[in-house]
Amino acid sequence: MSLTATFTVNGVRRQVDLPDPRVTLLDLLRERLDLTGTKKGCDRGQCGACTILVNGRRTNACLALAISHDGAEITTIEGLATDGVLHPVQEAFIAHDGFQCGFCTPGQIMSAVGLIAEGQAGMDPERVREGMSGNLCRCGAYAGITEAVLDAQARLDAQDRSQAA
Amino acid sequence: MSEIALNQAPAHLRQGSNIGQPLTRREGILKVTGAATYAADNNPPGMLYAVLAVSSVARGRVASLDVAAARAHPGIVDVMTPGNRPALAQDPDAKDHPFMFRMELLQNDRVRYANQPIAVVIGETLEAATEGATLLAPTYETETARTGLDGGESFAPPAVGVGNPASVDRGDVEAGLAAASRTIDATYETPAQYHNAMEPHAIVASWTADGLSIDTPSQGLAMAQGRIAGLFGIAPDSIHIRSPYLGGGFGSKGLISGPQILGILAAKMTGRPVKLVLRREQMYGPVGHRAPTRQRLRLGADAGGALTALDHHTRTASSTFDDFFEPASDISHTLYASPNLATSHEAVRLDTGTPLFMRAPGEATGSIALESAIDEMAEACGMDPLAFRLRNYADAEPISGKPFSSKALRECYRQGAERFGWSARPLAPRQMRDEAGLLVGWGMGTATFPALMFAAEARAVIRRDGTGLMETGAHDMGQGAWTALAQIAADGLGLDIDRVEFRAGTSDLPDAGIAGGSAHTATAGTALHKAGEDAIAKLAALALRDERSPLYGAGNAGVVARDGRLHRRDDESRSESYADILARADVPSVEGRGKGAADPAAQEAYAMHAHGAVFAEVKVDPDLGQVRATRLVGAFAIGRVINPRMVRSQIYGGMIWGVSFALHEKAIVDARTGRPMNPNLGEYHIPVNADVPALEAIVVDEQDAHVNALGIKAWARSASRGRRGPSPTRSGTRPGRASASSRSRWTACSADDQPAGCGSPLEPAPHR
């Protein structure tokens, strides 16, 4: 049985042969599409290093079978910057030193983008911490991560206001 | 949110234009775009996937493996077992020196710990190899596992840590205890812990016509190269290792591990590039851990609260087949003045993977016990914990009597206490509650870590276009080597950082020594600094002997290097650019070399340590016993700060490790089988974002003329030490993660929330 699936990955439509139905979205990205920015830390949905956006929602790519997401729109860390310009969340992570070793960082950033889009946390640091708590950081860069998410949220809010005006 | 002020190094501590600046990470853009390449991100053409099969028993032998079933699975290329593993040039059980740890490389069918590799399945895809590994369906002849600190006959280890004597004393502890007006005798236990770097150990290995090409995370490239060379009987310089970024190490990537060697063997067996990545649960065995300890402290004090005796004894565990003994008692060598002082260790051998250094080995485990005992003694003396520590402040290193090269701990206590508001703390426990009725407790602890120096080399080049090149095989595991070392390199050459190409992270560069012991910036940084000095001296020599140079004849007055120019020291208006000097001399470049190493004379004369003080507020639910850390203030004296932004992050990371030690992490071993019961990030708890309190770090001004040329001390690990929190439950706030009660058995009596009596294992707060 030969299976194919179609994904829109970072804005590019890709048809993928999936001869093996066991392939997760994470392993598809990393091992077959050479998008290695998304990391594998635990492979069982406990660490968040593999967080990507699937149809705009934060998703642990290690827990998602690729074949069951046929047709999905996927955004990974590689698709966040546009034309070489960093996304405000990426900029804020650098400015606030929201990482050390950097291994959890792609997942943290995608989770932050998702959280901001969800509009659940606003500018409340406690809710940001809660909303970012599915993403582990063993280096302990949490203070910088929280600052970065709040800073990026403020900048994105300001952008929205200026666009609305 | 976190109260965060970026504490810049005072101006007089800055050197040149780069050191002391809070630059953002130079590799930052790569890390936030996913372009930073960690080992497992490499996919060379023709690559195969290797997956380990690991033992589900802790002791015995593998009786059978269904290799045929694995081989029959589509996509399986080969299965490596003890029967067909390629030959090695060296016995994996050989041990030529203490830093050479024995490995399980399928040398036989013995199982000496749970999660030990017993076979390697190699497939065209990760999915096939993973399935193949499960199809092996091993059976075992199982023997009874020896577990727990009472699981074996204890003995006195020949040495603890890396070559430290197991027992040291000064004065007469028994006489000191007899003369004391108050004594305490308390026992504390700390659990086994696992490094759990976010990046699992990984390797991509290819055998080529030129030798062996490897991508793997390493905190010690030259040592890894040497170890691989010995095992495979090949020349070290035929092995090229790339380790530009480590996804965390914490000691577990200091030495190359058995699974990484198995990846190289799989590549050799198949003649194709192979990727092998540990699964998270496979990291609970073959790649080291922090050993459990049981520590007994006996303290005596006179009527005025001065210590008369301090006896610190540790029982710890190593594996049945190799030696690493957690040097927990050694913390008492350094911290508190006592005329009578004794430290000792005993150990048992268990059916476990060999323990290893994990972030502050000995200091983390030892200070949690010592600091708890100090708090209990303060309580017994009716004294404030900080006042008691000041009463027993060590002006010279207690065990050796040597003066400290520098020690601004009093200032750490003062600034930390002031910022925290410590003076408002009531002496008696259970006096403070918040508006929600939670008990509020304040506690504090002292941090210390030796200012170590290993050995490193560096190469500096000044090029004809006026730019510089600096090379050392340094390792960035998140501590900021790419940035901080580049800052030192640029100042060493008198250039702006953007004019210097800095190369690190590969094994073909000069040996930067091991990134461990919080010594990497000091050691590799000193080598870079000296290489820069050497290159500048050679450049100056070209100019000083050239009568057409404005620097000609500067001779005894000398020159200074700044902003890409050499200036006469006695007349700074007379200067010449590097490019002009090299152009006129008609040479393409000048090259310098430098070494970083400890100064034996200074080490003989002085005790060298970084210090700090951490103040913590916790809140305890009086009904549920749930403890949450809500506020931490740390003040640290760590010598010269190279990059305050990165130091802040390192200190916060260390403080969070302290919270984790106190409230979260604990490996649980099944006493019947010897298997780790929580080998995953859902059940082995490390703090999540919501667990982390408001943090504040103060860097106390400290200059040290003795520790090394740059005045750099340990910056990272000291923060994780010396903090102990009142224990018992985890605050499970992470969505989708169980809130288990991971109870630790040690306690801290200085915290106001302390519901139980001192000196006894802490049980959850009783319902009231």
HADDOCK unambig.tbl for C-alpha pairs under 7 A between the chains (distance, minus, plus):
assign (segid A and resid 22 and name CA) (segid B and resid 127 and name CA) 6.57 0.50 0.50
assign (segid A and resid 23 and name CA) (segid B and resid 127 and name CA) 6.78 0.50 0.50
assign (segid A and resid 36 and name CA) (segid B and resid 41 and name CA) 5.37 0.50 0.50
assign (segid A and resid 37 and name CA) (segid B and resid 34 and name CA) 3.82 0.50 0.50
assign (segid A and resid 37 and name CA) (segid B and resid 35 and name CA) 6.19 0.50 0.50
assign (segid A and resid 38 and name CA) (segid B and resid 34 and name CA) 6.95 0.50 0.50
assign (segid A and resid 41 and name CA) (segid B and resid 198 and name CA) 5.55 0.50 0.50
assign (segid A and resid 41 and name CA) (segid B and resid 199 and name CA) 5.81 0.50 0.50
assign (segid A and resid 41 and name CA) (segid B and resid 200 and name CA) 6.47 0.50 0.50
assign (segid A and resid 42 and name CA) (segid B and resid 279 and name CA) 6.83 0.50 0.50
assign (segid A and resid 42 and name CA) (segid B and resid 280 and name CA) 5.24 0.50 0.50
assign (segid A and resid 46 and name CA) (segid B and resid 681 and name CA) 5.76 0.50 0.50
assign (segid A and resid 46 and name CA) (segid B and resid 682 and name CA) 5.48 0.50 0.50
assign (segid A and resid 47 and name CA) (segid B and resid 681 and name CA) 6.55 0.50 0.50
assign (segid A and resid 77 and name CA) (segid B and resid 33 and name CA) 5.76 0.50 0.50
assign (segid A and resid 77 and name CA) (segid B and resid 34 and name CA) 5.79 0.50 0.50
assign (segid A and resid 78 and name CA) (segid B and resid 33 and name CA) 5.67 0.50 0.50
assign (segid A and resid 78 and name CA) (segid B and resid 34 and name CA) 5.90 0.50 0.50
assign (segid A and resid 90 and name CA) (segid B and resid 32 and name CA) 5.58 0.50 0.50
assign (segid A and resid 94 and name CA) (segid B and resid 24 and name CA) 6.57 0.50 0.50
assign (segid A and resid 94 and name CA) (segid B and resid 28 and name CA) 5.85 0.50 0.50
assign (segid A and resid 95 and name CA) (segid B and resid 24 and name CA) 6.62 0.50 0.50
assign (segid A and resid 100 and name CA) (segid B and resid 478 and name CA) 4.01 0.50 0.50
assign (segid A and resid 100 and name CA) (segid B and resid 479 and name CA) 6.32 0.50 0.50
assign (segid A and resid 101 and name CA) (segid B and resid 246 and name CA) 6.33 0.50 0.50
assign (segid A and resid 101 and name CA) (segid B and resid 247 and name CA) 5.05 0.50 0.50
assign (segid A and resid 101 and name CA) (segid B and resid 248 and name CA) 5.51 0.50 0.50
assign (segid A and resid 101 and name CA) (segid B and resid 477 and name CA) 5.16 0.50 0.50
assign (segid A and resid 101 and name CA) (segid B and resid 478 and name CA) 3.45 0.50 0.50
assign (segid A and resid 102 and name CA) (segid B and resid 31 and name CA) 5.59 0.50 0.50
assign (segid A and resid 102 and name CA) (segid B and resid 247 and name CA) 6.41 0.50 0.50
assign (segid A and resid 102 and name CA) (segid B and resid 478 and name CA) 6.92 0.50 0.50
assign (segid A and resid 103 and name CA) (segid B and resid 198 and name CA) 6.46 0.50 0.50
assign (segid A and resid 103 and name CA) (segid B and resid 199 and name CA) 6.35 0.50 0.50
assign (segid A and resid 103 and name CA) (segid B and resid 247 and name CA) 4.86 0.50 0.50
assign (segid A and resid 104 and name CA) (segid B and resid 198 and name CA) 6.75 0.50 0.50
assign (segid A and resid 105 and name CA) (segid B and resid 31 and name CA) 6.96 0.50 0.50
assign (segid A and resid 105 and name CA) (segid B and resid 32 and name CA) 6.45 0.50 0.50
assign (segid A and resid 106 and name CA) (segid B and resid 32 and name CA) 6.26 0.50 0.50
assign (segid A and resid 106 and name CA) (segid B and resid 34 and name CA) 6.10 0.50 0.50
assign (segid A and resid 125 and name CA) (segid B and resid 1 and name CA) 5.47 0.50 0.50
assign (segid A and resid 129 and name CA) (segid B and resid 689 and name CA) 5.20 0.50 0.50
assign (segid A and resid 129 and name CA) (segid B and resid 690 and name CA) 4.77 0.50 0.50
assign (segid A and resid 130 and name CA) (segid B and resid 689 and name CA) 6.89 0.50 0.50
assign (segid A and resid 130 and name CA) (segid B and resid 690 and name CA) 5.17 0.50 0.50
assign (segid A and resid 130 and name CA) (segid B and resid 734 and name CA) 6.93 0.50 0.50
assign (segid A and resid 132 and name CA) (segid B and resid 689 and name CA) 6.45 0.50 0.50
assign (segid A and resid 133 and name CA) (segid B and resid 688 and name CA) 5.27 0.50 0.50
assign (segid A and resid 133 and name CA) (segid B and resid 689 and name CA) 5.06 0.50 0.50
assign (segid A and resid 133 and name CA) (segid B and resid 690 and name CA) 5.98 0.50 0.50
assign (segid A and resid 133 and name CA) (segid B and resid 734 and name CA) 5.47 0.50 0.50
assign (segid A and resid 134 and name CA) (segid B and resid 734 and name CA) 6.49 0.50 0.50
assign (segid A and resid 134 and name CA) (segid B and resid 735 and name CA) 6.76 0.50 0.50
assign (segid A and resid 136 and name CA) (segid B and resid 688 and name CA) 5.69 0.50 0.50
assign (segid A and resid 138 and name CA) (segid B and resid 197 and name CA) 6.18 0.50 0.50
assign (segid A and resid 138 and name CA) (segid B and resid 198 and name CA) 6.20 0.50 0.50
assign (segid A and resid 139 and name CA) (segid B and resid 653 and name CA) 5.51 0.50 0.50
assign (segid A and resid 140 and name CA) (segid B and resid 652 and name CA) 6.74 0.50 0.50
assign (segid A and resid 140 and name CA) (segid B and resid 653 and name CA) 4.31 0.50 0.50
assign (segid A and resid 140 and name CA) (segid B and resid 656 and name CA) 6.01 0.50 0.50
assign (segid A and resid 141 and name CA) (segid B and resid 649 and name CA) 6.47 0.50 0.50
assign (segid A and resid 141 and name CA) (segid B and resid 653 and name CA) 6.33 0.50 0.50
assign (segid A and resid 142 and name CA) (segid B and resid 689 and name CA) 5.50 0.50 0.50
assign (segid A and resid 143 and name CA) (segid B and resid 2 and name CA) 6.43 0.50 0.50
